[in-house]
Amino acid sequence: MKNTIYFLLFLLFFSVSCENPSQKEPENIMESLPPQKPILFFEIPIDSLTKERHQVKKNENLSDILQNNGIDYSQIFSLVEKAKGVIDVRKIRRGNTYYLLKAKDSIASLNYLIYEKNRVEYVVFSLKDRSVWNGRKKVKRVLDTVKGTVSSSLWMALYEQNANPELANELADIYGWTIDFFGIQKGDHFKVLYEMLIVDQDTFGIGNIYAANFNHYGINYQSYYFVQDSVGEFYDEEGKSLRKTFLKAPLRYKRISSRFSNNRYHPVLKIYRPHHGVDYAAASGTPVHTIGDGRVIKKGYQKRGGGNYLKIKHNSTYTTVYMHLRGFAKDIYVGKQLKQGDLIGYVGATGLATGPHLDFRVYKNGHAINPLKIKSTPAKPVDSLHFKEFTRLVDSLAPAVVE
C-alpha cells in the first residue's frame, strides 16, 4: 500500500515538472500583447478610412467639393456655420491641397475633409459630428550653417549652396543699418548659423538666426543674436547694436540703377544735370519705408520733377526726400510723426521718370549728400550687467561663422 502511494506521488510530481511554463493559451497570448497604435493622419486615426489627395480647382469652393462627395445642403450649411471664427470658407484658395478621408465600406461615405491653408496650418471639417477645427503640423527645427561667395548676387550665392534664398532678405534685415546691400561686390562672402524649419521631411522656411559674418570689401561684419531685458536683437562682436538711427535703404533688398552724381544724364530731359540722390529700381507698387524716426514736413506733386514726393525731417541735421511715388500710404499727412521703418508710400513712375523707381535723397543742414554715406548713431549696446554672458555667447558661436 505504501509503495502504491509513493508511486502515485512520483507520477504527480513528474507530470507537474514536465509542464512547459512558457506555453500559454491563445487567448492569454492575445491579452499579453501591447495594444496596436492607430495610424494617424493629421492627428486623425485612419485605420478604417481611405484617403484621397486633391487640389482646389479654379472657381471651386467648399460647397462644390462637399456636394461632389454626397454631402447634402443641410450638412454643408451646418459646417459653414461651425466654420465661422475658424476659417472664412469663401477664401479657400485655388491650388491649395485638401484630403478626403472616406469609410472603407461599400458606400465610402465621407468622414473628414482636411484643407491645407499653408505648409503648416490646416483646417479639419468633420462630417461625423459636424465640427470644424484648426490644426498645425509639427515643425522640426534643425541647426545648420551656410556659407558662400557673391559672384553675381546674394540670392544666387545662396541658391548655389542649396540654401533658402530667403536668407538674403533676412541678412539684409540684420545688416540693414550697417551694410548697403544694394552695393555688395563680387567676392564678398558670408557664413550664417541658423535654423532650418522642416515639415513633412521637407525644408520650408527659416527659423532663428543665431550668428552671421558678412565680409564686405574685405571687412568682417559679425552679428550675434542676444537677449537682454527680455528684448532680443543683433550686436557685433564688441556688443555694439547693429540697429542705428538710419536704415541704409528705404526699400528691401532690390537693385540700384543709378548712384549719386553731380553730372548725370537725365533720361527724359536729355541733358546732364546733378542727381543728388540714389535711384532704386523696383516694381511699381513696391513698399517704401522711412529710414528713420521723423516728421512729415512736405507732401505734394511735381509735374516736371519728382511726381508724388514726401519730405521727412528727422532731426535738426538730416532731412530725407522720397520721389516718383505711385501713391502715399494710408494716413500720411504733413505733421505726421513716423517711426523708423514705417510704410510711407509705393514705388511708381510719376513726374519725370522713364520707368518705376524710387529717387531717394538725403539733405544734411540743407545740402544734398550721398545717401549711401549717411552717418548713423548706434542704438544702446549690451549692458555691462550682461556683458560677460554676451562674451560667452560670442566665444561659443564665433568659430561657427568666422573663418
MARBA-701001 format. One line per field, with one value per residue (C-alpha): residue number from 1; residue in one letter; x, y, z. Coordinates in pm, whole numbers, plus 50000, padded with zeros to 5 digits. Example, Ala and Ser with C-alpha at 12.3 -4.5 7.8 and 13.67 -1.06 7.14 Angstrom:
! residues 2
num = c(1 / 2);
residu = c(a / s);
u = c(51230 / 51367);
v = c(49550 / 49894);
w = c(50780 / 50714);
//
This chain:
! residues 403
num = c(1 / 2 / 3 / 4 / 5 / 6 / 7 / 8 / 9 / 10 / 11 / 12 / 13 / 14 / 15 / 16 / 17 / 18 / 19 / 20 / 21 / 22 / 23 / 24 / 25 / 26 / 27 / 28 / 29 / 30 / 31 / 32 / 33 / 34 / 35 / 36 / 37 / 38 / 39 / 40 / 41 / 42 / 43 / 44 / 45 / 46 / 47 / 48 / 49 / 50 / 51 / 52 / 53 / 54 / 55 / 56 / 57 / 58 / 59 / 60 / 61 / 62 / 63 / 64 / 65 / 66 / 67 / 68 / 69 / 70 / 71 / 72 / 73 / 74 / 75 / 76 / 77 / 78 / 79 / 80 / 81 / 82 / 83 / 84 / 85 / 86 / 87 / 88 / 89 / 90 / 91 / 92 / 93 / 94 / 95 / 96 / 97 / 98 / 99 / 100 / 101 / 102 / 103 / 104 / 105 / 106 / 107 / 108 / 109 / 110 / 111 / 112 / 113 / 114 / 115 / 116 / 117 / 118 / 119 / 120 / 121 / 122 / 123 / 124 / 125 / 126 / 127 / 128 / 129 / 130 / 131 / 132 / 133 / 134 / 135 / 136 / 137 / 138 / 139 / 140 / 141 / 142 / 143 / 144 / 145 / 146 / 147 / 148 / 149 / 150 / 151 / 152 / 153 / 154 / 155 / 156 / 157 / 158 / 159 / 160 / 161 / 162 / 163 / 164 / 165 / 166 / 167 / 168 / 169 / 170 / 171 / 172 / 173 / 174 / 175 / 176 / 177 / 178 / 179 / 180 / 181 / 182 / 183 / 184 / 185 / 186 / 187 / 188 / 189 / 190 / 191 / 192 / 193 / 194 / 195 / 196 / 197 / 198 / 199 / 200 / 201 / 202 / 203 / 204 / 205 / 206 / 207 / 208 / 209 / 210 / 211 / 212 / 213 / 214 / 215 / 216 / 217 / 218 / 219 / 220 / 221 / 222 / 223 / 224 / 225 / 226 / 227 / 228 / 229 / 230 / 231 / 232 / 233 / 234 / 235 / 236 / 237 / 238 / 239 / 240 / 241 / 242 / 243 / 244 / 245 / 246 / 247 / 248 / 249 / 250 / 251 / 252 / 253 / 254 / 255 / 256 / 257 / 258 / 259 / 260 / 261 / 262 / 263 / 264 / 265 / 266 / 267 / 268 / 269 / 270 / 271 / 272 / 273 / 274 / 275 / 276 / 277 / 278 / 279 / 280 / 281 / 282 / 283 / 284 / 285 / 286 / 287 / 288 / 289 / 290 / 291 / 292 / 293 / 294 / 295 / 296 / 297 / 298 / 299 / 300 / 301 / 302 / 303 / 304 / 305 / 306 / 307 / 308 / 309 / 310 / 311 / 312 / 313 / 314 / 315 / 316 / 317 / 318 / 319 / 320 / 321 / 322 / 323 / 324 / 325 / 326 / 327 / 328 / 329 / 330 / 331 / 332 / 333 / 334 / 335 / 336 / 337 / 338 / 339 / 340 / 341 / 342 / 343 / 344 / 345 / 346 / 347 / 348 / 349 / 350 / 351 / 352 / 353 / 354 / 355 / 356 / 357 / 358 / 359 / 360 / 361 / 362 / 363 / 364 / 365 / 366 / 367 / 368 / 369 / 370 / 371 / 372 / 373 / 374 / 375 / 376 / 377 / 378 / 379 / 380 / 381 / 382 / 383 / 384 / 385 / 386 / 387 / 388 / 389 / 390 / 391 / 392 / 393 / 394 / 395 / 396 / 397 / 398 / 399 / 400 / 401 / 402 / 403);
residu = c(m / k / n / t / i / y / f / l / l / f / l / l / f / f / s / v / s / c / e / n / p / s / q / k / e / p / e / n / i / m / e / s / l / p / p / q / k / p / i / l / f / f / e / i / p / i / d / s / l / t / k / e / r / h / q / v / k / k / n / e / n / l / s / d / i / l / q / n / n / g / i / d / y / s / q / i / f / s / l / v / e / k / a / k / g / v / i / d / v / r / k / i / r / r / g / n / t / y / y / l / l / k / a / k / d / s / i / a / s / l / n / y / l / i / y / e / k / n / r / v / e / y / v / v / f / s / l / k / d / r / s / v / w / n / g / r / k / k / v / k / r / v / l / d / t / v / k / g / t / v / s / s / s / l / w / m / a / l / y / e / q / n / a / n / p / e / l / a / n / e / l / a / d / i / y / g / w / t / i / d / f / f / g / i / q / k / g / d / h / f / k / v / l / y / e / m / l / i / v / d / q / d / t / f / g / i / g / n / i / y / a / a / n / f / n / h / y / g / i / n / y / q / s / y / y / f / v / q / d / s / v / g / e / f / y / d / e / e / g / k / s / l / r / k / t / f / l / k / a / p / l / r / y / k / r / i / s / s / r / f / s / n / n / r / y / h / p / v / l / k / i / y / r / p / h / h / g / v / d / y / a / a / a / s / g / t / p / v / h / t / i / g / d / g / r / v / i / k / k / g / y / q / k / r / g / g / g / n / y / l / k / i / k / h / n / s / t / y / t / t / v / y / m / h / l / r / g / f / a / k / d / i / y / v / g / k / q / l / k / q / g / d / l / i / g / y / v / g / a / t / g / l / a / t / g / p / h / l / d / f / r / v / y / k / n / g / h / a / i / n / p / l / k / i / k / s / t / p / a / k / p / v / d / s / l / h / f / k / e / f / t / r / l / v / d / s / l / a / p / a / v / v / e);
u = c(50000 / 50280 / 50457 / 50144 / 50119 / 50487 / 50432 / 50128 / 50319 / 50605 / 50368 / 50210 / 50549 / 50668 / 50358 / 50383 / 50755 / 50710 / 50467 / 50617 / 50551 / 50618 / 50321 / 50005 / 49659 / 49599 / 49359 / 49620 / 49881 / 49649 / 49580 / 49952 / 50034 / 50055 / 49767 / 49846 / 49888 / 49642 / 49773 / 49731 / 49687 / 49655 / 49604 / 49304 / 49301 / 49266 / 49290 / 48929 / 48950 / 49085 / 49249 / 49241 / 49461 / 49322 / 49385 / 49126 / 49031 / 48957 / 48624 / 48578 / 48455 / 48386 / 48022 / 48121 / 48371 / 48124 / 47832 / 48050 / 48110 / 47749 / 47704 / 47360 / 47285 / 47179 / 47514 / 47704 / 47513 / 47586 / 47960 / 47976 / 47814 / 48058 / 48349 / 48283 / 48571 / 48788 / 48816 / 48641 / 48527 / 48498 / 48877 / 48963 / 49237 / 49279 / 49575 / 49577 / 49577 / 49291 / 49232 / 48916 / 48900 / 48632 / 48498 / 48627 / 48284 / 48064 / 47921 / 48263 / 48095 / 48298 / 48407 / 48656 / 48774 / 49114 / 49211 / 49574 / 49590 / 49968 / 50260 / 50194 / 49832 / 49525 / 49150 / 48954 / 48586 / 48435 / 48122 / 48089 / 47987 / 47969 / 48256 / 48540 / 48879 / 49223 / 49540 / 49916 / 50170 / 50476 / 50765 / 51114 / 51398 / 51741 / 52056 / 52260 / 52532 / 52563 / 52848 / 52900 / 53076 / 52896 / 52966 / 52654 / 52408 / 52349 / 52040 / 52243 / 52521 / 52266 / 52096 / 52431 / 52473 / 52125 / 52021 / 51691 / 51736 / 51506 / 51815 / 51917 / 51625 / 51699 / 52061 / 51952 / 51726 / 52000 / 52257 / 52001 / 52178 / 52535 / 52584 / 52450 / 52316 / 52248 / 52623 / 52758 / 53051 / 53176 / 53397 / 53201 / 53145 / 52933 / 52857 / 52536 / 52434 / 52057 / 51761 / 51601 / 51228 / 51123 / 50768 / 50683 / 51057 / 51079 / 51253 / 51000 / 51139 / 51392 / 51375 / 51602 / 51934 / 52190 / 52504 / 52640 / 52951 / 52942 / 53274 / 53217 / 53509 / 53744 / 53592 / 53419 / 53079 / 52986 / 52641 / 52516 / 52160 / 52144 / 51855 / 51881 / 51598 / 51361 / 51442 / 51647 / 51847 / 52175 / 52508 / 52860 / 53141 / 53208 / 52849 / 52753 / 52399 / 52365 / 52050 / 52119 / 51946 / 51903 / 51845 / 52085 / 51799 / 51426 / 51345 / 51403 / 51677 / 51649 / 51899 / 52021 / 52002 / 52173 / 52401 / 52481 / 52640 / 52692 / 52668 / 52408 / 52244 / 51871 / 51684 / 51376 / 51519 / 51815 / 52059 / 52327 / 52241 / 52323 / 52147 / 52162 / 52005 / 52003 / 51759 / 51626 / 51486 / 51187 / 50848 / 50563 / 50386 / 50692 / 50654 / 50873 / 50972 / 51117 / 51481 / 51440 / 51212 / 51086 / 50802 / 50644 / 50709 / 50603 / 50369 / 50298 / 50332 / 50588 / 50470 / 50810 / 51012 / 50966 / 50597 / 50442 / 50701 / 50737 / 50987 / 51065 / 51263 / 51446 / 51628 / 51796 / 52055 / 51900 / 51603 / 51510 / 51303 / 51122 / 51020 / 50825 / 50587 / 50287 / 50093 / 50117 / 50047 / 49721 / 49708 / 50022 / 49991 / 50204 / 50287 / 50258 / 50515 / 50680 / 50888 / 51184 / 51058 / 50703 / 50534 / 50510 / 50430 / 50483 / 50734 / 50597 / 50687 / 50511 / 50667 / 50976 / 51051 / 51112 / 51001 / 50910 / 51181 / 51238 / 51453 / 51582 / 51763 / 51930 / 52000 / 52240 / 52192 / 52009 / 52278 / 52241 / 52475 / 52534 / 52259 / 52491 / 52736 / 52499 / 52642 / 52425 / 52441 / 52415 / 52141 / 52208 / 52493 / 52498 / 52462 / 52763 / 52549 / 52508 / 52844 / 53008 / 52713 / 52735 / 53108 / 53049 / 52788 / 53027 / 53309 / 53082 / 52932 / 53217 / 53401 / 53089 / 53079 / 53424 / 53697);
v = c(50000 / 50232 / 50158 / 50242 / 50580 / 50657 / 50562 / 50791 / 51082 / 51024 / 51036 / 51359 / 51524 / 51409 / 51540 / 51881 / 51917 / 51831 / 52115 / 52398 / 52716 / 52926 / 52778 / 52981 / 52954 / 53156 / 53391 / 53463 / 53542 / 53798 / 53957 / 53997 / 54173 / 54556 / 54737 / 54835 / 55208 / 55362 / 55512 / 55889 / 56134 / 56498 / 56354 / 56152 / 55767 / 55634 / 55255 / 55220 / 55505 / 55565 / 55894 / 56091 / 56390 / 56671 / 57035 / 57311 / 57380 / 57713 / 57857 / 57558 / 57619 / 57419 / 57359 / 57219 / 56977 / 56851 / 56818 / 56619 / 56375 / 56316 / 56574 / 56738 / 57109 / 57080 / 56928 / 57184 / 57472 / 57330 / 57302 / 57656 / 57787 / 57590 / 57722 / 58083 / 58203 / 57916 / 57990 / 58211 / 57937 / 58196 / 58231 / 57871 / 57918 / 57764 / 57524 / 57450 / 57084 / 56910 / 56549 / 56340 / 56064 / 55809 / 55498 / 55157 / 55025 / 54987 / 55336 / 55505 / 55785 / 56099 / 56132 / 56419 / 56693 / 56840 / 57168 / 57287 / 57665 / 57655 / 57423 / 57424 / 57520 / 57321 / 57301 / 56982 / 56958 / 56660 / 56511 / 56265 / 56525 / 56837 / 57012 / 57228 / 57297 / 57436 / 57229 / 57275 / 57026 / 56955 / 57180 / 57042 / 57291 / 57184 / 57387 / 57445 / 57667 / 57801 / 57990 / 58134 / 58389 / 58650 / 58623 / 58783 / 58833 / 58727 / 58533 / 58332 / 58272 / 58114 / 57922 / 57774 / 57638 / 57477 / 57719 / 57903 / 58229 / 58399 / 58417 / 58710 / 58913 / 58801 / 58912 / 59240 / 59298 / 59212 / 59436 / 59695 / 59967 / 59852 / 59724 / 59871 / 59550 / 59734 / 59780 / 59436 / 59335 / 59026 / 58842 / 58944 / 58632 / 58523 / 58248 / 58208 / 57989 / 57945 / 57712 / 57529 / 57467 / 57119 / 56992 / 56650 / 56592 / 56896 / 57225 / 57504 / 57808 / 57980 / 57990 / 58182 / 58321 / 58297 / 58439 / 58560 / 58706 / 58910 / 59009 / 59325 / 59500 / 59281 / 59385 / 59132 / 59240 / 58997 / 58972 / 58777 / 58749 / 58828 / 58886 / 59139 / 59277 / 59044 / 59212 / 59034 / 59197 / 59167 / 59301 / 59295 / 59107 / 59406 / 59428 / 59729 / 59720 / 59680 / 59892 / 60259 / 60593 / 60541 / 60238 / 60204 / 60197 / 60276 / 59954 / 59590 / 59416 / 59511 / 59676 / 60031 / 60161 / 60498 / 60631 / 60978 / 61204 / 61576 / 61522 / 61262 / 61246 / 61289 / 61022 / 61242 / 61593 / 61457 / 61682 / 61637 / 61772 / 61692 / 61395 / 61432 / 61101 / 60729 / 60562 / 60229 / 60024 / 59825 / 59708 / 59957 / 59925 / 59811 / 59942 / 60239 / 60290 / 60584 / 60523 / 60682 / 60847 / 61185 / 61419 / 61472 / 61834 / 61820 / 61606 / 61703 / 61658 / 61795 / 61754 / 61837 / 61675 / 61422 / 61346 / 61235 / 61312 / 61316 / 61505 / 61393 / 61589 / 61354 / 61598 / 61938 / 61799 / 61545 / 61550 / 61281 / 61301 / 61017 / 61087 / 60941 / 60760 / 60590 / 60689 / 60752 / 60511 / 60550 / 60828 / 61011 / 61388 / 61694 / 61689 / 61312 / 61162 / 60850 / 60568 / 60407 / 60154 / 60294 / 60249 / 60587 / 60508 / 60291 / 60292 / 60448 / 60648 / 60980 / 61309 / 61293 / 60922 / 60663 / 60373 / 60276 / 60360 / 60547 / 60862 / 60882 / 61191 / 61294 / 61653 / 61746 / 62101 / 62181 / 62044 / 61726 / 61445 / 61095 / 60883 / 60584 / 60766 / 60899 / 60863 / 60693 / 60663 / 60308 / 60213 / 60101 / 59843 / 59533 / 59643 / 59594 / 59369 / 59124 / 59166 / 58852 / 58644 / 58807 / 58737 / 58369 / 58360 / 58516 / 58279 / 57980 / 58096 / 58282 / 57963 / 57863 / 58180 / 58343 / 58165);
w = c(50000 / 50098 / 49770 / 49577 / 49747 / 49670 / 49308 / 49275 / 49432 / 49187 / 48890 / 49017 / 49064 / 48719 / 48539 / 48705 / 48636 / 48268 / 48202 / 47992 / 48186 / 47874 / 47691 / 47725 / 47593 / 47271 / 47446 / 47715 / 47449 / 47284 / 47621 / 47691 / 47359 / 47378 / 47206 / 46846 / 46795 / 46548 / 46223 / 46247 / 45961 / 46070 / 46420 / 46298 / 46326 / 45970 / 46017 / 45894 / 45641 / 45291 / 45195 / 44872 / 44786 / 44570 / 44481 / 44477 / 44116 / 43951 / 44074 / 44307 / 44662 / 44976 / 44884 / 44542 / 44697 / 44958 / 44715 / 44475 / 44761 / 44853 / 45130 / 45134 / 45179 / 45543 / 45641 / 45433 / 45592 / 45938 / 45863 / 45722 / 46040 / 46257 / 46046 / 46149 / 46361 / 46232 / 45860 / 45605 / 45365 / 45085 / 45089 / 45008 / 44751 / 44412 / 44402 / 44775 / 44878 / 45052 / 45162 / 45173 / 45436 / 45349 / 45518 / 45398 / 45307 / 45001 / 45047 / 45101 / 45292 / 45355 / 45719 / 45705 / 45471 / 45557 / 45390 / 45399 / 45445 / 45404 / 45471 / 45847 / 45918 / 45821 / 45890 / 45958 / 45859 / 46038 / 45881 / 46170 / 46426 / 46206 / 46377 / 46241 / 46397 / 46318 / 46337 / 46300 / 46172 / 46382 / 46279 / 46330 / 46384 / 46262 / 46326 / 46009 / 45864 / 45513 / 45355 / 45011 / 44795 / 44585 / 44213 / 44066 / 44352 / 44711 / 44604 / 44354 / 44607 / 44843 / 44564 / 44457 / 44811 / 44802 / 45077 / 45104 / 44904 / 45157 / 45377 / 45155 / 45289 / 45645 / 45615 / 45458 / 45759 / 46012 / 45843 / 45732 / 45936 / 45865 / 45511 / 45187 / 45033 / 44710 / 44673 / 44760 / 44541 / 44364 / 44610 / 44919 / 45128 / 45422 / 45671 / 45871 / 46166 / 46156 / 46197 / 45908 / 45952 / 45836 / 45788 / 45641 / 45590 / 45360 / 45434 / 45408 / 45587 / 45807 / 46185 / 46421 / 46303 / 46584 / 46426 / 46095 / 45941 / 45620 / 45464 / 45259 / 45088 / 45294 / 45629 / 45856 / 45987 / 46263 / 46419 / 46721 / 46845 / 47217 / 47457 / 47737 / 47948 / 47758 / 47424 / 47158 / 46882 / 46692 / 46816 / 46676 / 46849 / 47077 / 47196 / 46984 / 46848 / 46471 / 46493 / 46425 / 46373 / 45997 / 45780 / 45487 / 45235 / 45218 / 45027 / 45095 / 44901 / 44531 / 44298 / 44239 / 43882 / 43932 / 44205 / 44346 / 44084 / 44020 / 43643 / 43545 / 43201 / 43260 / 43057 / 42996 / 42957 / 42753 / 42939 / 43205 / 43546 / 43909 / 44058 / 44434 / 44519 / 44458 / 44220 / 44341 / 44053 / 44174 / 44053 / 44067 / 44399 / 44596 / 44955 / 45056 / 45422 / 45610 / 45705 / 46048 / 46302 / 46189 / 46094 / 45751 / 45651 / 45283 / 45076 / 44719 / 44344 / 44097 / 43739 / 43586 / 43860 / 44134 / 44082 / 44409 / 44674 / 45051 / 45266 / 45622 / 45882 / 46115 / 46343 / 46329 / 46084 / 45845 / 45606 / 45354 / 45033 / 44853 / 44490 / 44193 / 44430 / 44274 / 44581 / 44952 / 45236 / 45426 / 45685 / 45566 / 45610 / 45686 / 46055 / 46088 / 46329 / 46191 / 46333 / 46156 / 45902 / 45880 / 45541 / 45365 / 45001 / 44697 / 44412 / 44094 / 43783 / 43844 / 43729 / 43507 / 43506 / 43233 / 43450 / 43804 / 44056 / 44382 / 44377 / 44734 / 44864 / 45188 / 45298 / 45576 / 45705 / 45382 / 45148 / 44942 / 45042 / 44912 / 45076 / 45080 / 45309 / 45572 / 45924 / 46182 / 46561 / 46705 / 46949 / 47308 / 47333 / 47551 / 47913 / 48142 / 48364 / 48073 / 47905 / 48050 / 47934 / 47590 / 47570 / 47645 / 47369 / 47117 / 47217 / 47158 / 46826 / 46656 / 46544 / 46351 / 46137 / 46140 / 45946);
//
